[in-house]
Amino acid sequence: MKFRFLTKTYKNRQFDYNPMYYDERKQKLEAKKRQYERMESGEMTREERTSILRENIRGEWSRTEIRKSAKSSSNIRVFVLVIIIVALGYLVFNGVDQVETVVTRLW
């Protein structure tokens, strides 16, 4: 047939791809289990123990820095909300006319 392209049906291409799943938490947990097993059996040297201790301390320091930054941003949000609530309360109790006079005095 000369016009085969007119009657040809296209099929979807199939790929043999299996995605890999990586669980960082599981990997860290397995590594810690291996470390504790080595520590209990006495295979671990003093240098390895000190390096593990240093890694743990670094991890704690990074977590405290994250907590500090989160706490400061939370404090800023609370401060802004308090200012907004005070301003709205002032509007409710004193009315809009009083606010206009205060704004004109400030400018």
WOKA-V487297 format. One record per pair of residues at least 12 apart in sequence whose ideal C-beta (glycine too) atoms are under 10 Angstrom apart, sorted by the first residue. I is the first residue (numbers start at 1). J is the second residue. D is the distance in whole Angstrom. If there is no record, write none. Layout:
{{I:J:D} {I:J:D}}
//
This chain:
{{32:52:9} {35:48:8} {35:49:9} {35:52:6} {36:52:10} {39:52:9} {87:99:9} {90:102:9}}
//
